């Protein structure tokens, strides 16, 4: 399997594994296979193989700004008080190789990015040049060889490593690749994430719920979170609370996806069937059942062969918090990102909390906060709402971790806020 082959001892019935131990388990998973894609499709993908430049860039000496291409020694002693007179022999056309060569005492007009003509080794900025009648120009500044010139290979040398494996490609990275003529790149495959929601009480958002029913939240949110962090959602819809129905959905999901997320049924009540379904899958192993976290205590982490399964609580806030804390990093690891990078929050800001944040005795609490600009910095405003209050999450900008067993965090303290994507 992509996790370590050693069996992890079963932890079932909500024994509340510490967050740090869950993260250690996630570090054992390995990336999926690789594929070659067109550069224009590679934004956000993880480099799978070392990429070297096939050329020097630039492959010709270029002007760094507008002005005159010159021989540096011809400007010796030039100043505003004692300008040097040179003879203009032409202009460099953009995108074309100059058809002339600079001899002693000559210069040529050139624009930023233009190819330096043979014989030239420096350039004088336009503001230090005064063209006279005829073909004469006065140069009022001495330049040294190479000044204001972008030399061959100055940006990157042929054979130089551009990107190492594990690099997440950004827009500017794609420009660097096309700039040296690379149009295809080997990347890790995007993980396919099967999203299964369970519950007899769940109805589609366009249906008016009857008493006891609720509209579908998790199913839509989890698919969106999967896409936002680079995965490909595979939609299995909402499945009723039936052992056979959930089992069939899970088997189909494992056949089609690299990671399966099931929301609902992860606890130990009579309708909580996820654990039983997972244990009925061939080669399935439950690694964790219960995490010392609030919200999200009844979470399951398991594997079926090489594929991870995460059983999420049914309450929307718990499901989305757990998915963000554990499924998203796991998805990124499967997609080729280094585990330490994947597990580290990508966007953290420091803020002053405006209200007390209480600690739980046995679980780390992830408190939702809204950020407000205040006094040149940020204020973190705690938001009320339980694990079923989706709008407490919709109004939140991020979360603050309050360690278990601590005295909590008092109003006025500085905290780190992990920003939601």
NORNORZI-V611742 format. One record per residue. N is the residue number from 1. PHI is phi as a letter, one per 30 degrees, with the letter a starting at -180 (999 if undefined). BURIAL is # if it has 9 or more other C-alpha atoms within 8 Angstrom, else .. Layout:
# NORNORZI-V611742
n:N phi:PHI burial:BURIAL
n:N phi:PHI burial:BURIAL
This chain:
# NORNORZI-V611742
n:1 phi:999 burial:.
n:2 phi:d burial:#
n:3 phi:d burial:#
n:4 phi:e burial:.
n:5 phi:d burial:.
n:6 phi:d burial:.
n:7 phi:d burial:.
n:8 phi:c burial:.
n:9 phi:e burial:.
n:10 phi:d burial:.
n:11 phi:b burial:#
n:12 phi:b burial:#
n:13 phi:i burial:.
n:14 phi:h burial:#
n:15 phi:d burial:#
n:16 phi:h burial:#
n:17 phi:d burial:#
n:18 phi:d burial:#
n:19 phi:e burial:#
n:20 phi:d burial:.
n:21 phi:d burial:.
n:22 phi:d burial:#
n:23 phi:d burial:#
n:24 phi:d burial:.
n:25 phi:d burial:#
n:26 phi:d burial:#
n:27 phi:d burial:#
n:28 phi:d burial:#
n:29 phi:d burial:#
n:30 phi:b burial:#
n:31 phi:d burial:#
n:32 phi:d burial:#
n:33 phi:d burial:.
n:34 phi:c burial:#
n:35 phi:a burial:.
n:36 phi:c burial:.
n:37 phi:b burial:#
n:38 phi:d burial:#
n:39 phi:e burial:#
n:40 phi:d burial:.
n:41 phi:c burial:.
n:42 phi:c burial:#
n:43 phi:e burial:#
n:44 phi:i burial:.
n:45 phi:d burial:#
n:46 phi:c burial:#
n:47 phi:d burial:#
n:48 phi:c burial:#
n:49 phi:b burial:.
n:50 phi:e burial:#
n:51 phi:c burial:.
n:52 phi:c burial:#
n:53 phi:d burial:#
n:54 phi:d burial:.
n:55 phi:b burial:#
n:56 phi:d burial:#
n:57 phi:b burial:#
n:58 phi:d burial:#
n:59 phi:c burial:.
n:60 phi:b burial:#
n:61 phi:d burial:#
n:62 phi:b burial:#
n:63 phi:d burial:#
n:64 phi:d burial:#
n:65 phi:a burial:#
n:66 phi:d burial:#
n:67 phi:l burial:#
n:68 phi:c burial:#
n:69 phi:d burial:#
n:70 phi:b burial:#
n:71 phi:c burial:#
n:72 phi:e burial:#
n:73 phi:d burial:.
n:74 phi:d burial:#
n:75 phi:c burial:#
n:76 phi:e burial:.
n:77 phi:i burial:.
n:78 phi:d burial:#
n:79 phi:a burial:#
n:80 phi:d burial:.
n:81 phi:d burial:.
n:82 phi:b burial:.
n:83 phi:d burial:#
n:84 phi:c burial:#
n:85 phi:c burial:#
n:86 phi:b burial:#
n:87 phi:c burial:#
n:88 phi:d burial:#
n:89 phi:c burial:#
n:90 phi:l burial:.
n:91 phi:b burial:.
n:92 phi:d burial:#
n:93 phi:d burial:#
n:94 phi:d burial:.
n:95 phi:i burial:.
n:96 phi:b burial:.
n:97 phi:d burial:.
n:98 phi:e burial:#
n:99 phi:c burial:.
n:100 phi:b burial:.
n:101 phi:b burial:#
n:102 phi:d burial:#
n:103 phi:c burial:.
n:104 phi:e burial:.
n:105 phi:i burial:#
n:106 phi:c burial:#
n:107 phi:b burial:#
n:108 phi:b burial:#
n:109 phi:d burial:#
n:110 phi:a burial:#
n:111 phi:c burial:#
n:112 phi:e burial:#
n:113 phi:j burial:#
n:114 phi:d burial:#
n:115 phi:d burial:#
n:116 phi:d burial:#
n:117 phi:d burial:#
n:118 phi:e burial:.
n:119 phi:j burial:.
n:120 phi:d burial:#
n:121 phi:b burial:#
n:122 phi:a burial:#
n:123 phi:b burial:#
n:124 phi:c burial:#
n:125 phi:d burial:#
n:126 phi:e burial:.
n:127 phi:d burial:.
n:128 phi:c burial:#
n:129 phi:b burial:#
n:130 phi:b burial:.
n:131 phi:d burial:.
n:132 phi:c burial:.
n:133 phi:d burial:.
n:134 phi:i burial:.
n:135 phi:c burial:#
n:136 phi:c burial:#
n:137 phi:b burial:#
n:138 phi:c burial:#
n:139 phi:c burial:#
n:140 phi:c burial:#
n:141 phi:a burial:#
n:142 phi:d burial:#
n:143 phi:b burial:#
n:144 phi:c burial:.
n:145 phi:e burial:#
n:146 phi:i burial:#
n:147 phi:d burial:#
n:148 phi:i burial:#
n:149 phi:c burial:#
n:150 phi:c burial:#
n:151 phi:d burial:#
n:152 phi:e burial:#
n:153 phi:i burial:#
n:154 phi:d burial:#
n:155 phi:d burial:.
n:156 phi:a burial:#
n:157 phi:c burial:#
n:158 phi:e burial:#
n:159 phi:i burial:.
n:160 phi:d burial:.
n:161 phi:d burial:#
n:162 phi:d burial:.
n:163 phi:b burial:#
n:164 phi:c burial:#
n:165 phi:e burial:#
n:166 phi:j burial:#
n:167 phi:d burial:#
n:168 phi:d burial:#
n:169 phi:d burial:#
n:170 phi:c burial:.
n:171 phi:e burial:.
n:172 phi:d burial:.
n:173 phi:d burial:.
n:174 phi:d burial:#
n:175 phi:d burial:.
n:176 phi:d burial:.
n:177 phi:d burial:#
n:178 phi:d burial:#
n:179 phi:d burial:.
n:180 phi:c burial:#
n:181 phi:i burial:.
n:182 phi:c burial:#
n:183 phi:c burial:#
n:184 phi:b burial:.
n:185 phi:b burial:#
n:186 phi:d burial:#
n:187 phi:b burial:#
n:188 phi:d burial:#
n:189 phi:d burial:#
n:190 phi:d burial:#
n:191 phi:d burial:#
n:192 phi:c burial:#
n:193 phi:c burial:#
n:194 phi:d burial:#
n:195 phi:c burial:#
n:196 phi:b burial:#
n:197 phi:c burial:#
n:198 phi:b burial:#
n:199 phi:k burial:#
n:200 phi:d burial:.
n:201 phi:d burial:.
n:202 phi:d burial:#
n:203 phi:b burial:#
n:204 phi:d burial:.
n:205 phi:d burial:.
n:206 phi:d burial:.
n:207 phi:c burial:.
n:208 phi:d burial:.
n:209 phi:d burial:#
n:210 phi:d burial:.
n:211 phi:e burial:.
n:212 phi:j burial:.
n:213 phi:c burial:#
n:214 phi:b burial:#
n:215 phi:d burial:#
n:216 phi:d burial:#
n:217 phi:c burial:.
n:218 phi:e burial:#
n:219 phi:e burial:#
n:220 phi:d burial:.
n:221 phi:d burial:#
n:222 phi:d burial:#
n:223 phi:d burial:#
n:224 phi:d burial:.
n:225 phi:d burial:#
n:226 phi:d burial:#
n:227 phi:d burial:#
n:228 phi:d burial:.
n:229 phi:c burial:#
n:230 phi:j burial:#
n:231 phi:c burial:#
n:232 phi:c burial:#
n:233 phi:d burial:#
n:234 phi:c burial:#
n:235 phi:d burial:.
n:236 phi:c burial:#
n:237 phi:i burial:.
n:238 phi:c burial:#
n:239 phi:c burial:#
n:240 phi:d burial:#
n:241 phi:d burial:#
n:242 phi:b burial:.
n:243 phi:e burial:#
n:244 phi:d burial:.
n:245 phi:d burial:#
n:246 phi:d burial:#
n:247 phi:d burial:#
n:248 phi:d burial:.
n:249 phi:d burial:#
n:250 phi:d burial:#
n:251 phi:d burial:#
n:252 phi:d burial:.
n:253 phi:d burial:#
n:254 phi:d burial:#
n:255 phi:d burial:.
n:256 phi:c burial:#
n:257 phi:b burial:#
n:258 phi:c burial:#
n:259 phi:b burial:#
n:260 phi:c burial:#
n:261 phi:c burial:#
n:262 phi:c burial:#
n:263 phi:c burial:#
n:264 phi:j burial:#
n:265 phi:i burial:#
n:266 phi:c burial:#
n:267 phi:d burial:#
n:268 phi:b burial:.
n:269 phi:d burial:.
n:270 phi:d burial:.
n:271 phi:c burial:.
n:272 phi:c burial:#
n:273 phi:c burial:#
n:274 phi:e burial:#
n:275 phi:d burial:#
n:276 phi:d burial:.
n:277 phi:d burial:#
n:278 phi:d burial:#
n:279 phi:d burial:#
n:280 phi:d burial:.
n:281 phi:d burial:#
n:282 phi:e burial:.
n:283 phi:i burial:.
n:284 phi:d burial:#
n:285 phi:b burial:#
n:286 phi:d burial:#
n:287 phi:c burial:#
n:288 phi:b burial:#
n:289 phi:b burial:#
n:290 phi:j burial:#
n:291 phi:b burial:#
n:292 phi:d burial:#
n:293 phi:b burial:#
n:294 phi:b burial:#
n:295 phi:d burial:#
n:296 phi:j burial:#
n:297 phi:e burial:#
n:298 phi:d burial:#
n:299 phi:c burial:#
n:300 phi:c burial:#
n:301 phi:b burial:#
n:302 phi:b burial:#
n:303 phi:b burial:#
n:304 phi:b burial:#
n:305 phi:i burial:.
n:306 phi:c burial:.
n:307 phi:c burial:#
n:308 phi:d burial:#
n:309 phi:b burial:#
n:310 phi:b burial:#
n:311 phi:c burial:#
n:312 phi:c burial:#
n:313 phi:d burial:#
n:314 phi:d burial:#
n:315 phi:d burial:#
n:316 phi:e burial:#
n:317 phi:d burial:#
n:318 phi:d burial:#
n:319 phi:d burial:#
n:320 phi:d burial:#
n:321 phi:d burial:#
n:322 phi:d burial:#
n:323 phi:e burial:#
n:324 phi:d burial:#
n:325 phi:d burial:.
n:326 phi:b burial:#
n:327 phi:d burial:#
n:328 phi:d burial:#
n:329 phi:e burial:#
n:330 phi:d burial:#
n:331 phi:e burial:#
n:332 phi:d burial:#
n:333 phi:d burial:#
n:334 phi:d burial:#
n:335 phi:d burial:#
n:336 phi:j burial:#
n:337 phi:d burial:#
n:338 phi:d burial:.
n:339 phi:e burial:#
n:340 phi:d burial:.
n:341 phi:d burial:.
n:342 phi:d burial:#
n:343 phi:d burial:.
n:344 phi:d burial:.
n:345 phi:e burial:#
n:346 phi:d burial:.
n:347 phi:b burial:.
n:348 phi:b burial:#
n:349 phi:b burial:.
n:350 phi:c burial:#
n:351 phi:b burial:#
n:352 phi:c burial:#
n:353 phi:d burial:#
n:354 phi:c burial:#
n:355 phi:b burial:#
n:356 phi:d burial:#
n:357 phi:c burial:#
n:358 phi:d burial:.
n:359 phi:c burial:#
n:360 phi:c burial:#
n:361 phi:d burial:.
n:362 phi:b burial:.
n:363 phi:b burial:#
n:364 phi:d burial:#
n:365 phi:c burial:#
n:366 phi:c burial:#
n:367 phi:d burial:#
n:368 phi:d burial:#
n:369 phi:b burial:#
n:370 phi:c burial:#
n:371 phi:c burial:#
n:372 phi:b burial:.
n:373 phi:d burial:.
n:374 phi:a burial:.
n:375 phi:h burial:.
n:376 phi:i burial:.
n:377 phi:b burial:.
n:378 phi:b burial:#
n:379 phi:c burial:#
n:380 phi:c burial:#
n:381 phi:c burial:#
n:382 phi:d burial:#
n:383 phi:c burial:#
n:384 phi:d burial:.
n:385 phi:k burial:.
n:386 phi:d burial:.
n:387 phi:d burial:#
n:388 phi:c burial:#
n:389 phi:d burial:#
n:390 phi:d burial:#
n:391 phi:d burial:.
n:392 phi:d burial:#
n:393 phi:d burial:#
n:394 phi:d burial:.
n:395 phi:d burial:.
n:396 phi:d burial:#
n:397 phi:c burial:#
n:398 phi:a burial:#
n:399 phi:b burial:#
n:400 phi:c burial:#
n:401 phi:d burial:.
n:402 phi:c burial:#
n:403 phi:d burial:#
n:404 phi:d burial:#
n:405 phi:i burial:#
n:406 phi:d burial:#
n:407 phi:d burial:.
n:408 phi:i burial:#
n:409 phi:b burial:#
n:410 phi:d burial:#
n:411 phi:e burial:#
n:412 phi:j burial:.
n:413 phi:d burial:.
n:414 phi:d burial:.
n:415 phi:b burial:#
n:416 phi:c burial:#
n:417 phi:c burial:#
n:418 phi:d burial:#
n:419 phi:d burial:#
n:420 phi:d burial:.
n:421 phi:d burial:.
